[in-house]
Structure formats: C-alpha cells, structure tokens
Amino acid sequence: MAAVLLLAVTNQMSLDVAVIPFLWVLPLSLYLLSFIIAFDHERWYNRTVFTGALIPAMAGVVWMLFYDVNASALLQIGVYSIALFVCCMACHGELARLKPHPRYLTSYFLGIAAGGVLGGVLVGVVAPRVFNLFFELHLGVLACCALVLLAIGTDKQSGLYRGRPRWAWGTIGVGYVVLAVTLGYHARRSTSFAMASSRNFYGVLRVYADNVGTPSETYSLLNGRILHGLQYRVTDKR
C-alpha cells in the first residue's frame, strides 16, 4: 500500500505541478526514509502518534484535491509530501511490528518485496487501463486507512482490539465513511466538468467547454494545470 501511495502521489504532484526529476526523487526519498525509520528500531514508530497524524494528513489530501490548481506549487508539494510520509510511516511501522521469528524472515521480506511489485503493477499497469483520471490516489488513501485500522483492531496489545470500545470504533467508522463519501464526490466531480478525459503514460488530458452558447464559446485542452490549446467554436473565429 505504501508503494501504491508513493506512485499515486508522484503522479498527482507531477500532473498539477510539473514533470521534473525533483518531484520523482522527493516522494521516493520520503518513502525510503519511512522504511529506514520503521525498521531501524521499534522505538521510532509510535502507533498513537502516526495513526493520529493520519487524520490531518487525510484532511490535507482532500483539501488539496478540491483546491487543485488554485494552490501554489510549493503548497501542493508540501501537503502531498507530508501526507505521503505519514501514510508510509503508518504502513511500514505496522509492517515492522509484524516481524516474525528469524526463522521466517526470508518469507517475510520476500512478501514485502512482492507487495512493492504488486503496488507498482496496480498503479503503473492496471490503473491506466481502468481509470481515465488519477483515481488510485483516492483508493490508496482509503485502503491505507482501512489496513491500519485492521492492524490495530487485530492486535491484542491494542486498546482498540476486536472493536472495543464501541464508541471509539463508532466514531472512527463515521469518520471513515465521511472520508469515503468526500473522495467519491471529488472523483465524480472531476469527471462531470470535462467534456472528455483521456489518460496515457504522460498524464491526463481533459477537454473543457467554456462560455457555452455565446460568441466566445471555446474548447480547451489541458494536461493538469497546463493549457495546451484553445479553439473558438464560432465559425468566423475558428
């Protein structure tokens, strides 16, 4: 799941900011840093701190998705980077807590490697053929939260083991539903405004109609925030 979020956030930042090497290296560095911290020593991962930090991190991602291109490049990079690091720390921290007896470490680390490959395949191969926009970020955020909650709920040392106390899980459930509905609304909203959307290796292209029914009616072709072309619809202005 951390691999999915790494690629999804990199795609999102590249779409709305710019396709430059820095925006590939920065998320990857944060991903690897979370791996190093989580597996260096168990004292570095505090479950309460990082799972609690998921709440403002998810709020930041949702806010940035709706704010979209109106936000500055620096703000987008900052919010997405912090959210990615928090999510990766939660995923890798819980993964490190599941480390088995040394006898089983080979299959344990093989499973981790396979998970990274699977995450890459889902975002790099499956998603472009299933979605016409970068919806893997929406699904990745929801899946990350679900997996962390599953890890906490099945840990006998957790204060939230097996759905208790009920009021706490009820609150968490309501929050999760709100997050899911909000992300679903954004996904639907993203497709409703565009006349057409197409996704390929380089990103997402969208066509918008502006000033419909007036002499200034136009079609615009955009890749993220970049305007690639504009065409007047009135015959004498074509």
C-alpha angles and dihedrals in degrees: 000000000000088000090052091052092046092057095037093052091045090053093048094048092047092049098051100031115025141297100252131138093248090065090055096045097046098058091041091051091051091048092052092043091056089051091052094047096045095048099037094075135338092238092072094063113070108184095202093051099046099038088048089050089058089076098062090035092057091044089053093051092049092047092049093048091055094040087050117157093359089078121084119255091246092052092049092049091048097048096043092045094051092046091049092050093049092048093047092048090051092048097043093040092055089044091054090051088059093057106138134213112302088254090070099039094105094061090038094058091038088056091051091051091048090051091054091051092048091051091051092049092049094053101032101039112014102038097055089054095046105036131045091202134038095277093144087084090060093047093042092055092050093045092048092054091045093051093048090050090048091052092049095045094052097044111101091207092056123102087223096054115153097356099306134170091035095207091058093050090045090056091046091049093052090049092050093050090050090051092049094048092047093050090045090052091051092049091051092044091052092058098040098063097049121079090211138000131196130179129201140153092292099050141272125322120200133184119211131188116219132188090010115198095018132100087254095057111143143177116223128198114208136178104197104309094338117105108216100176146350128203129190114227097207109098098232092051098047 
